[in-house]
């Protein structure tokens, strides 16, 4: 018998019949309970659906999960058998209550409501295509909430979805194209008429083996260092905007930018100190004095390009060995070695031990920053990074790198805590 008795036995039987991959994770450590995982297709990859008890599996068995696949990047599903596409939608401002009251025209809210209490907003075309906005179906609720393992059915109101029916769907590419095209048009009209901006709910990038990580006993230390409150304000803003990757990247970049003037002065002081320490330096020699003035002038922010300021800051704050350790996991290592034209052509030469890795990182970070800030094409071969583009959705590794750098710069800029 499997880990969750008859429930998981039934699930295994149905998975085997439909050639769906699954995995049983028995309890090994007291801190990490047993869980069952089913893997459904999501484009070229698979998406893991986690179950931690019999009840979750029993609920899941009530739907024909074998007929559904995920649409990658979105909290969305499609069925070739039923010619249906469905995606969770979220408001860009406010809460889903605004969708219920303004779009679905629902007024009677009580503590417990059935899905049937909410009338859908339905749009029909002349060729039998139907688009509807309503509380999400049992199918997507069970599939997506099981995938989003931290979500449990504790919301007061069901989540909202857009459902598209009637189109022939032969593969993942077709489903994704239809979802994007139809939803973009419908959402724009809704915003124009109801003044409610909404979008497709995008899947958050999950760290590898997030469910199998072992809980560790972490001890906090009494604070000894004080961190700049303005830099921390930018840092927390970046952490809070994780649903907007371009904004997150720029906010972490602003943390680095905040320290540019300080570390330019540090760099200039070192150069001046080295020059004054030179036995051949003569304080009465105008040429030697001019060399000191030249160093000071060249290290003014107005006289140094931004990429050089970024590089100077990272060289002062980030240890190269720690940076190499950041790239050590295979997933990160391979990602930064390869070109990704949707993000940047700049790679990190991790295999070249003689290369200055910090300069390469500064070059990559600055290139991505420019692609985000400049919305026009920078050249015929260099494209801007736009919201909802593939590059923006693949930016999670570079955001992780920038967060790492921001932490190091904040730590380097800290002072002794005094109350």
C-alpha positions as CSV (number, residue, x, y, z in Angstrom):
1,X,0.0,0.0,0.0
2,X,1.3,3.5,-0.8
3,X,2.0,6.3,1.7
4,X,-1.6,7.6,1.8
5,X,-3.4,4.3,1.7
6,X,-6.3,3.7,-0.7
7,X,-6.4,7.3,-1.8
8,X,-2.9,7.3,-3.2
9,X,-3.4,3.8,-4.5
10,X,-6.3,5.1,-6.7
11,X,-4.2,8.0,-7.8
12,X,-1.3,5.7,-8.8
13,X,-3.6,3.5,-10.8
14,X,-5.0,6.5,-12.8
15,X,-1.5,7.9,-13.3
16,X,-0.3,4.6,-14.7
17,X,-3.3,4.3,-17.0
18,X,-2.6,7.8,-18.4
19,X,1.2,7.4,-18.4
20,X,1.6,10.3,-16.0
21,X,4.7,10.4,-13.8
22,X,4.4,10.4,-10.1
23,X,6.6,10.1,-7.0
24,X,6.1,9.1,-3.4
25,X,8.2,10.9,-0.8
26,X,8.0,9.0,2.5
27,X,8.7,10.8,5.8
28,X,12.4,10.6,6.6
29,X,12.8,13.6,9.0
30,X,10.4,14.6,11.7
31,X,10.4,18.2,10.4
32,X,9.5,17.1,6.8
33,X,6.2,15.2,6.4
34,X,5.5,12.7,3.7
35,X,4.1,14.0,0.4
36,X,3.0,12.6,-2.9
37,X,3.9,14.3,-6.2
38,X,2.2,14.1,-9.6
39,X,3.9,15.6,-12.7
40,X,1.7,17.1,-15.5
41,X,2.9,18.4,-18.8
42,X,3.6,22.1,-19.0
43,X,4.9,22.9,-22.5
44,X,8.2,21.1,-22.9
45,X,8.6,20.7,-19.2
46,X,6.5,19.2,-16.4
47,X,4.9,20.9,-13.4
48,X,4.8,19.3,-10.0
49,X,1.6,18.9,-8.1
50,X,2.1,18.2,-4.4
51,X,-0.3,16.4,-2.0
52,X,0.3,16.2,1.8
53,X,-2.7,14.2,2.9
54,X,-5.5,11.8,1.9
55,X,-8.1,14.6,1.7
56,X,-6.1,16.5,-0.9
57,X,-5.8,13.4,-3.0
58,X,-9.5,12.5,-2.6
59,X,-10.5,16.0,-3.8
60,X,-8.1,15.8,-6.8
61,X,-9.6,12.4,-7.8
62,X,-13.0,14.1,-8.4
63,X,-11.7,15.7,-11.6
64,X,-10.5,14.3,-14.9
65,X,-7.0,15.5,-14.3
66,X,-5.7,13.2,-17.1
67,X,-7.4,15.4,-19.7
68,X,-5.5,18.6,-18.6
69,X,-2.1,20.1,-19.1
70,X,-0.6,23.3,-17.8
71,X,0.3,26.4,-19.9
72,X,3.8,27.2,-18.9
73,X,4.6,30.6,-17.3
74,X,0.9,31.0,-16.3
75,X,-1.4,29.6,-13.7
76,X,-3.4,28.2,-16.5
77,X,-4.6,24.9,-17.9
78,X,-6.0,23.5,-21.2
79,X,-7.7,20.4,-22.5
80,X,-7.3,19.1,-26.0
81,X,-10.3,16.7,-25.3
82,X,-12.7,19.5,-24.3
83,X,-11.3,22.4,-26.4
84,X,-11.1,24.6,-23.3
85,X,-8.5,26.9,-21.9
86,X,-8.7,28.4,-18.4
87,X,-6.4,30.8,-16.5
88,X,-6.6,32.4,-13.1
89,X,-6.7,36.2,-13.4
90,X,-5.8,38.8,-10.8
91,X,-6.4,42.6,-10.5
92,X,-3.4,44.8,-10.9
93,X,-5.0,47.2,-8.4
94,X,-7.1,46.3,-5.4
95,X,-8.5,42.9,-4.7
96,X,-10.7,40.3,-6.5
97,X,-13.8,41.8,-4.7
98,X,-13.6,44.7,-7.2
99,X,-14.0,42.1,-10.0
100,X,-17.0,40.5,-8.2
101,X,-18.8,43.8,-7.6
102,X,-18.0,45.8,-10.7
103,X,-17.6,43.2,-13.5
104,X,-19.8,40.3,-12.2
105,X,-22.2,42.8,-10.6
106,X,-22.4,40.7,-7.4
107,X,-23.7,42.5,-4.3
108,X,-24.7,39.9,-1.7
109,X,-21.6,38.8,0.1
110,X,-22.0,36.3,3.0
111,X,-19.4,34.3,4.9
112,X,-20.1,31.0,3.0
113,X,-20.9,31.1,-0.7
114,X,-21.2,28.4,-3.4
115,X,-19.6,28.8,-6.8
116,X,-23.1,28.8,-8.3
117,X,-23.9,32.0,-6.4
118,X,-21.8,34.0,-8.9
119,X,-23.2,34.6,-12.4
120,X,-20.4,34.6,-15.0
121,X,-19.7,37.4,-17.5
122,X,-20.1,35.6,-20.9
123,X,-19.0,36.9,-24.3
124,X,-20.1,34.8,-27.3
125,X,-19.0,35.1,-30.9
126,X,-20.9,34.3,-34.0
127,X,-18.8,31.2,-34.6
128,X,-19.6,29.5,-31.3
129,X,-16.5,30.7,-29.5
130,X,-17.2,31.6,-25.9
131,X,-15.2,33.7,-23.4
132,X,-16.3,33.9,-19.8
133,X,-15.1,35.5,-16.6
134,X,-16.3,33.8,-13.5
135,X,-15.3,32.0,-10.3
136,X,-12.7,29.4,-11.3
137,X,-13.7,25.9,-12.1
138,X,-13.1,22.9,-9.8
139,X,-10.5,21.7,-12.3
140,X,-8.2,24.7,-12.3
141,X,-8.8,25.3,-8.5
142,X,-7.6,21.8,-7.7
143,X,-4.8,21.7,-10.2
144,X,-3.4,25.1,-9.5
145,X,-3.9,25.2,-5.7
146,X,-2.3,21.8,-5.5
147,X,0.6,23.1,-7.5
148,X,0.8,26.2,-5.4
149,X,1.6,24.2,-2.4
150,X,1.4,27.1,0.0
151,X,-2.2,27.9,-1.0
152,X,-5.0,26.2,0.8
153,X,-8.7,26.8,0.5
154,X,-8.9,29.5,3.0
155,X,-10.0,32.4,0.8
156,X,-13.3,33.9,1.5
157,X,-14.2,34.0,-2.2
158,X,-13.2,31.7,-5.0
159,X,-10.5,32.9,-7.3
160,X,-11.5,34.4,-10.7
161,X,-10.6,32.9,-14.0
162,X,-11.0,33.6,-17.7
163,X,-12.3,30.6,-19.7
164,X,-12.0,30.3,-23.5
165,X,-14.1,27.6,-25.2
166,X,-14.7,26.5,-28.8
167,X,-11.3,26.7,-30.3
168,X,-9.6,23.6,-31.6
169,X,-6.5,23.0,-29.5
170,X,-3.9,20.6,-30.9
171,X,-0.9,21.5,-28.8
172,X,0.6,23.7,-26.1
173,X,1.7,26.4,-28.5
174,X,-1.8,26.8,-29.9
175,X,-3.3,27.0,-26.4
176,X,-0.8,29.6,-25.2
177,X,-1.3,31.7,-28.3
178,X,-5.1,31.7,-28.0
179,X,-4.9,32.5,-24.3
180,X,-2.6,35.5,-24.8
181,X,-4.5,37.0,-27.8
182,X,-8.0,36.6,-26.4
183,X,-7.1,37.7,-22.9
184,X,-5.2,40.8,-24.0
185,X,-8.1,42.0,-26.0
186,X,-10.7,41.3,-23.4
187,X,-8.7,42.8,-20.5
188,X,-8.1,46.0,-22.5
189,X,-11.8,46.4,-23.1
190,X,-12.5,45.7,-19.4
191,X,-10.0,48.3,-18.4
192,X,-11.5,50.8,-20.8
193,X,-15.1,50.2,-19.7
194,X,-14.8,49.3,-16.0
195,X,-11.5,51.0,-15.2
196,X,-10.2,47.7,-13.6
197,X,-6.8,46.6,-14.9
198,X,-6.4,42.8,-14.7
199,X,-3.9,40.3,-16.0
200,X,-3.2,36.6,-16.2
201,X,-1.8,35.1,-13.0
202,X,1.8,34.1,-13.6
203,X,3.5,31.2,-11.9
204,X,6.1,32.1,-9.4
205,X,9.5,30.6,-9.9
206,X,10.0,27.8,-7.3
207,X,13.4,27.0,-5.9
208,X,14.6,23.5,-6.7
209,X,13.5,20.8,-4.2
210,X,11.6,23.4,-2.2
211,X,9.4,20.7,-0.6
212,X,12.2,18.3,0.2
213,X,14.4,20.9,1.9
214,X,15.3,19.9,5.5
215,X,14.4,22.5,8.2
216,X,17.5,23.8,9.9
217,X,17.8,25.2,13.4
218,X,18.8,28.8,12.7
219,X,20.1,31.0,15.5
220,X,19.8,34.8,15.3
221,X,22.6,37.0,16.6
222,X,22.0,40.2,18.5
223,X,22.5,43.1,16.1
224,X,25.9,44.7,16.0
225,X,25.8,46.5,12.6
226,X,23.6,49.3,11.4
227,X,22.5,49.3,7.8
228,X,21.6,52.4,5.8
229,X,17.8,53.0,6.1
230,X,17.5,54.4,2.6
231,X,19.3,51.5,1.0
232,X,17.2,49.1,3.0
233,X,14.0,50.9,1.8
234,X,15.0,50.2,-1.8
235,X,15.9,46.6,-0.9
236,X,12.5,45.9,0.8
237,X,10.7,47.5,-2.2
238,X,12.5,45.1,-4.5
239,X,11.6,42.1,-2.3
240,X,7.9,43.2,-2.3
241,X,7.6,43.6,-6.1
242,X,8.4,39.9,-7.0
243,X,5.4,39.7,-9.3
244,X,7.0,42.4,-11.5
245,X,10.5,41.1,-12.6
246,X,11.6,44.3,-14.4
247,X,10.7,46.5,-11.4
248,X,12.4,44.0,-9.0
249,X,15.6,44.1,-11.1
250,X,15.7,47.9,-11.2
251,X,14.9,48.2,-7.5
252,X,17.8,45.9,-6.6
253,X,20.0,47.9,-9.1
254,X,19.0,51.1,-7.3
255,X,20.5,49.6,-4.1
256,X,23.9,49.4,-5.9
257,X,23.4,52.8,-7.5
258,X,22.8,54.3,-4.0
259,X,26.4,53.5,-3.0
260,X,28.1,54.7,-6.2
261,X,29.3,58.1,-4.8
262,X,30.6,56.5,-1.6
263,X,32.7,53.8,-3.3
264,X,34.0,56.1,-6.0
265,X,35.5,58.2,-3.1
266,X,36.9,55.0,-1.6
267,X,38.5,54.0,-4.9
268,X,39.9,57.6,-5.3
269,X,41.3,57.6,-1.8
270,X,43.2,54.3,-2.4
271,X,44.7,55.6,-5.7
272,X,45.8,58.9,-4.0
273,X,47.2,57.1,-1.0
274,X,49.2,54.8,-3.3
275,X,50.5,57.7,-5.2
276,X,51.5,59.6,-2.1
277,X,53.3,56.4,-0.8
278,X,55.5,56.3,-3.9
279,X,59.0,57.3,-2.8
280,X,59.4,59.2,-6.0
281,X,56.4,61.5,-5.3
282,X,57.5,65.1,-4.7
283,X,55.0,67.4,-3.1
284,X,56.9,70.4,-4.5
285,X,56.6,69.0,-8.1
286,X,53.7,70.5,-10.0
287,X,53.5,67.4,-12.2
288,X,53.1,65.1,-9.2
289,X,50.4,67.4,-7.7
290,X,48.6,67.4,-11.1
291,X,48.6,63.6,-11.0
292,X,46.7,63.8,-7.6
293,X,44.2,66.3,-9.0
294,X,43.7,64.1,-12.1
295,X,42.8,61.1,-10.0
296,X,40.3,63.2,-8.0
297,X,38.8,64.6,-11.1
298,X,38.5,61.3,-13.0
299,X,36.7,59.7,-10.0
300,X,34.0,62.3,-9.8
301,X,30.6,60.8,-10.8
302,X,30.1,63.2,-13.6
303,X,33.4,62.2,-15.2
304,X,33.0,58.4,-14.9
305,X,30.4,56.4,-16.9
306,X,27.8,54.4,-15.0
307,X,29.2,51.0,-15.8
308,X,32.6,52.0,-14.4
309,X,30.9,53.2,-11.2
310,X,29.0,49.9,-10.9
311,X,32.2,48.0,-11.4
312,X,34.1,50.1,-8.8
313,X,31.3,49.5,-6.3
314,X,31.3,45.8,-6.8
315,X,35.1,45.5,-6.6
316,X,35.0,47.2,-3.2
317,X,32.1,45.2,-1.8
318,X,32.0,41.7,-3.3
319,X,34.6,39.0,-2.7
320,X,35.4,37.1,-5.9
321,X,35.4,33.8,-4.1
322,X,31.9,34.4,-2.7
323,X,30.7,35.3,-6.1
324,X,32.1,32.1,-7.6
325,X,30.3,30.2,-4.8
326,X,27.1,31.9,-5.8
327,X,27.5,30.4,-9.3
328,X,28.4,27.0,-8.1
329,X,25.0,25.3,-8.4
330,X,24.8,23.6,-11.7
331,X,21.5,25.3,-12.7
332,X,23.0,28.8,-12.2
333,X,26.4,27.8,-13.7
334,X,24.9,26.7,-16.9
335,X,22.5,29.6,-17.1
336,X,25.1,32.3,-16.9
337,X,27.5,30.5,-19.3
338,X,25.0,30.5,-22.2
339,X,23.8,33.4,-24.3
340,X,20.1,34.3,-23.9
341,X,19.2,36.9,-26.5
342,X,15.9,37.5,-24.8
343,X,17.8,38.9,-21.8
344,X,21.4,39.8,-22.8
345,X,24.2,38.6,-25.0
346,X,26.7,39.1,-22.1
347,X,27.7,35.8,-20.5
348,X,29.8,35.2,-17.4
349,X,33.1,33.4,-18.4
350,X,33.0,31.0,-15.4
351,X,35.3,28.5,-17.0
352,X,38.1,31.1,-17.6
353,X,39.9,31.2,-14.3
354,X,42.0,34.2,-15.5
355,X,39.0,36.4,-16.4
356,X,37.9,39.1,-14.0
357,X,34.5,37.7,-12.9
358,X,33.4,40.9,-11.2
359,X,33.9,43.0,-14.3
360,X,31.9,40.5,-16.3
361,X,29.1,40.6,-13.8
362,X,29.1,44.4,-13.9
363,X,28.9,44.3,-17.7
364,X,26.0,41.9,-17.7
365,X,24.1,43.7,-14.9
366,X,24.5,47.1,-16.7
367,X,23.5,45.7,-20.1
368,X,20.2,44.3,-18.6
369,X,19.6,47.5,-16.8
370,X,19.9,49.4,-20.1
371,X,17.6,47.0,-21.9
372,X,14.9,47.6,-19.2
373,X,15.3,51.4,-19.0
374,X,15.5,52.1,-22.7
375,X,12.2,51.1,-24.3
376,X,13.4,51.7,-27.9
377,X,15.7,49.2,-29.6
378,X,19.3,49.9,-28.6
379,X,20.6,48.5,-31.9
380,X,19.5,46.2,-34.7
381,X,20.6,43.2,-32.7
382,X,19.9,44.5,-29.1
383,X,16.2,44.5,-28.1
384,X,14.6,46.1,-25.1
385,X,13.3,44.1,-22.2
386,X,9.5,44.7,-22.0
387,X,6.9,43.7,-19.4
388,X,5.4,40.2,-20.1
389,X,8.1,39.4,-22.6
390,X,9.9,36.0,-22.5
391,X,13.0,37.8,-21.3
392,X,11.2,39.3,-18.4
393,X,9.8,35.9,-17.4
394,X,13.2,34.3,-17.6
395,X,14.9,37.0,-15.5
396,X,14.7,35.2,-12.2
397,X,18.4,34.0,-12.2
398,X,19.6,37.5,-12.9
399,X,17.3,38.9,-10.2
400,X,18.8,36.4,-7.7
401,X,22.3,37.5,-8.7
402,X,21.4,41.2,-8.3
403,X,19.8,40.4,-4.9
404,X,23.0,38.7,-3.8
405,X,25.1,41.8,-4.9
406,X,22.7,44.2,-3.2
407,X,23.1,42.3,0.1
408,X,26.8,42.4,-0.2
409,X,26.9,46.1,-0.9
410,X,24.5,46.9,2.0
411,X,26.6,44.8,4.4
412,X,29.8,46.5,3.1
413,X,28.3,49.9,3.7
414,X,27.1,49.1,7.3
415,X,28.5,50.8,10.4
416,X,28.8,49.8,14.0
417,X,25.4,49.9,15.7
418,X,25.1,52.5,18.4
419,X,21.9,53.4,20.3
